[in-house]
Amino acid sequence: MDLRTTCFERAIFFSWYCAIGDCKYCYMSTQTKFNKERLARRTTESLLAEVILCKKLGWELGFVSGGQGAYKKVEFLELLKKIKQVYGKKIWLNVGPISKLELIKYKPYIKGVVASIETINPKIHELVCPSKPIKPFEKMLVQAKKLGLKRGMTIIIGLGETINDFKLLRDFIKKYGISKIHIYGLNPQKRTMFENAKPPALEYQAEWIKRARKAFPRMDIQCGIWLDRTKYVSTLLKAGANSISKFPAIKYFGSQQAKEIKKQARLANREFKGTLTKLPKVDWDKEVDKLKLDKELKEKIRRKLKTYLKKMK
């Protein structure tokens, strides 16, 4: 992997609804039954406007994700078609365990699937993800390999595991041919069991990345940071991360925190690809006009894109 450059990866979330809703670290577990029954889906135009921003600002599209059960299968297939068309290339998909039949349907639009494992320690996993067992993800990864799709995964550092659990992660990566991993640090959410927990230390998150890089020199490793952890970037990049995620880039575009990320990339001797601080000169109307979508949707995308750009300026 090229460790001379780095970039920001944006995950595109299509909803705030989850049919599971009981992962102990997740804010969705704090929602009332009434809210859980609402799909809380974003509009198609907001999603596609965000994809255009990723494309033109040099942000990688980390994956498309959202709560399980938010879309009917036919609706979701149509959404994937539109995202792939706007982005111009296939995407990573992170929507829970996917059946073989669904993988076959999605294959023209996705490059690979991401298994949200969260913690590799089986006892901790049973505690914090009681309704999201690992076995269905393992089955998905096996089927994805047979279909020639890439395999990725996410883990969250700080849920109670120790660095000794790295060997479990190493074995999992080898077994399922994981080519990309997202290593996040716990972001404690109010009203969850982790509300008063301390986020993992920088050195601890860096150690997981360092060991992953040593064990898998060619793997794509993404480090998740939060708004209050932008000064972590250089250390995590030096440990071996390829890219950065979890930064609220639209809301904080051009902010001091965004400038800090660019500074941290320099400290790690990395060229930062794309921009988090300065909007490029782009004919945004032209970008929308060339989309092969119906006129009404294009006008909605245009309006939403202008709203985003106004906020970023």
N, C-alpha and C positions, 0 to 999 in steps of 0.2 A: 504493500500500500504506500501511496505517496504521502509522506509525513512532512513535506516541505510547505504544504498549503493547508488551509482549513476553511470551513464555511459554517453558515447557520442552516440548520434543518428545521423546517416548519412542519409540524404535524397538523393535518387538516381534520378537525373534529366536526362531524355532521349532526351530533345531537348531544343532549345532556340527560338523556333517558337511558336506563339500563334495566333489562329484565331480571338481572341477578340482584344488584343493589345491596349486597351485604359484605363486600370486601372491607375489612376493618380499617384500612388506611384511607379509604376513598370518601370524598365528600358526598357522593351519591348515596352512601349508606345512611346519611343523616336526613335524607329527604323523607317527607311524609308519604303515606300511601297514596294520597291524592296526587302529589307531584309525580310519584313513580308511574302512575297510570297515564300521565300526559307524555306524549312522545318527545316534546321539547326539541323538535327538529329544526335545524336552520333551513333557511330558504335555499333553493338551488342557486339562485343568483348570487347570494352571499358567498357560497362555497366556490363558485366558478370565478368570481371576482378575486377571491383570495388566491386561487390557483394562478391567475394572471399575474398577480403581484409577485408570487414566488418565482415565476418564470422570468419576469423582467428585472427583478431586483437581485437575481443571482442566488436566491435561496433554494436549497434542495428541498424537495417534497419528501419529508421523512417517511410518512405513511398516511393513509386515510384511515380514520378511526372514529369510533363513537360507541355509545352504549348498545349492548346486544338487544336485538328485538325492536329497534326503532323503525326499521323499514320492512315492508313486505319484500319478498325476494325479487319479484319482477320490477318493482320500483327501484330497488337497489342496483340491479343490473343496468337499468337505464342511467342512473346516476354515475356509475363507473364509466359507462360509455362516454358521457359528456366530459367527465374529468380527464379522461385519457385524451380526448380530442383537443381540449383546451391546453393541457400540459404538453402535448406533443409526443409523449412517450409513456410507456407502461409504468405503473406505480406499485408501491408496497401496500399491502392491505393488513390491517390489524383490527379485526372485528370478532374475536373469539374463535372457538373451534369451527372450522368449515368442513362440510361433508365433501366426499369425492365428487359427487354430482355438481355441487356448487362450484368447486374448484375448476371443473371442466368448463362450466359456463363463464366463469370469471377470467379464465386463462388468457383470452385475447386482450385483456385490459390490464392485467397485473403481471409484474415481474416476479413477485414472491409474496409469501405470507409471513406475518410476525406472530409468534406465540407469546402472549402476555403471561409469562410464567411468574413474574414478580418476586418470588423467593424460591430458591432451589432446595432449601432445607425442608424436608417433608413434614416435620412436626409443626414448624412455624407456618408452612403453607396451609395446613389443615386448620390452624387457628385463624389466620388472617384472611384466607380465601375459602371459606367453608363450602360455598356453592360453585366454585370454579376449580375443579380438580385438574391435575396435570395430564392425566391419561388421554382425554379427548384431544388435547393439543399435540400429544405425541403421535396419535393416530393421524392427525392432520399433517404433521411434518413428514410422516412416512409416505402418505399419499401425494404430498406436494413434490417430494423427490421423484416418485415414479412418473409424475407428469412433467418433470423438467423445470419445476418452479424453484426459485431460491427460497431459503429458509432463514428467518431472523427470529429474534426473541428480545424480550425486555426483562430486566430485573430492577428491583428497588433495594438500594443499600440502606440499612438502618431499621429493618423490621424485627431485628432480634438475632439475625445470623451472626456468625463470626467469620474471620478470614479463613479459618480451617474448612469452611464450607466451599471454598473455591474449588477443591478437588471434585466436588459434586457437579459444579458448573462445568468444569473442564470435561468431565466424562459425558455430560449431557451434550455439549457442543460437538464433541467427537462423534457421539452416537448418531446424531441427527443432521450432521453436516451444516451446522449453523455458519452462515457467512457474514452475518451482521448482528451486532448486539447493542442494545441501548441500555446503558448503565446509569440509572437515576439515583439521586439521593432523596431520602424521605422528606416530604414537605408536610409537616404535621397539620392536620385539618381539625378545626373546632368540632366538638361533639363526637369525635371518634376516640378510640382507645389510645391513639397516639397524640392526642391534643397537647399534652404536656411533655411529650418526648422531645429530646434534643436531636436536631438534624445530625446526620453523620459528619464526623470531622473530615476536613478536606483531605488529610493524609490517608484516611481510611478509604474514601472513595478512590483516591489516586492509586492506592495499593491494589484494589480490585482491577483497575484498568491496567496497571503495570503488569500484573500477573497474566491477565488476558492477552496482552500484547506479546509477552514472552512466549506463552504457550501457543499462540496463533498469530504468527508474524504478518499474515496476509488478510486477517479478518478486519472488517470495517467496524470500528468501535466508536460509538457516539456517547458523549458525556452530557447528561442532563444537568442543567443548572437552573437556578431560579433568580428572580430579580435581585435578591439580597446576596447572591453568590457569584457575581460577575468577576470578582477578584480571584475566584478559584480557577479561572480559565487557563492561565498559563501553566499552572501546576498540572492540571488534568491533561493538557495537550502534551506537556513534556513526559507525562507518564505513558503516553501512547495513544490518546484519543485522536480520532480523525476529525470529528465535527462536534458542533455544539447544538443543544436544543433546549426546549422548555422556557426560553426567554420570550416574554410577551412583546414580540417585535413590532406589531402594528401600533399598539397603544404607547409603546416607549421608543418609537423610531426617532432617532436623532437626539435622544436623551443622554444624560451623563453616563448612565449605565450602558447604553449602546456604544458610546465612545470608549468606555472602559473595556468592553469586549475586544474592540479593535486594538487597543493598547496592549491588552493581555496576549493577543495573538502575536504581536511584534515581540513581546518579551520571550515568547516561546520560539522565536525565529521562524514563524509561519507567515506566509502571505495569506491575507484574508480575502477570499473570493466573494464577490457580491458586496452588498452594502446594507448597513443598518443605520446609517447616519445622513446620507444625502440621496435625494431622489434623482434618478437619471433623467435625461431629456428623452421622453417617450411620447409618441402620439397615441395616447390611450384610446381615443375614439377609433383610430385605425386598427388597434389591436382587437377591439370588440367587433368592428365591422367585418373583419376577415374570418370570424368564427362561422362555422357551418351549422348555425342554430336558427330556430325560428325568430322572426323579427321581434315579437313581444318579449321573449326571454332575453334577447340581446339588449333591448332597451332597459330592462330591469338590471342586467349586469352592469350596464353603463352607469346607471344612477348609483348603484351600490359601490362601484369602483370609485366614483367621485367622492362618495361619503368617506371611504377609507383614506383616500389621498388627502382630503381636507384635514382629517384627523392627524395624519402623518406629517403634514406641513406645519 
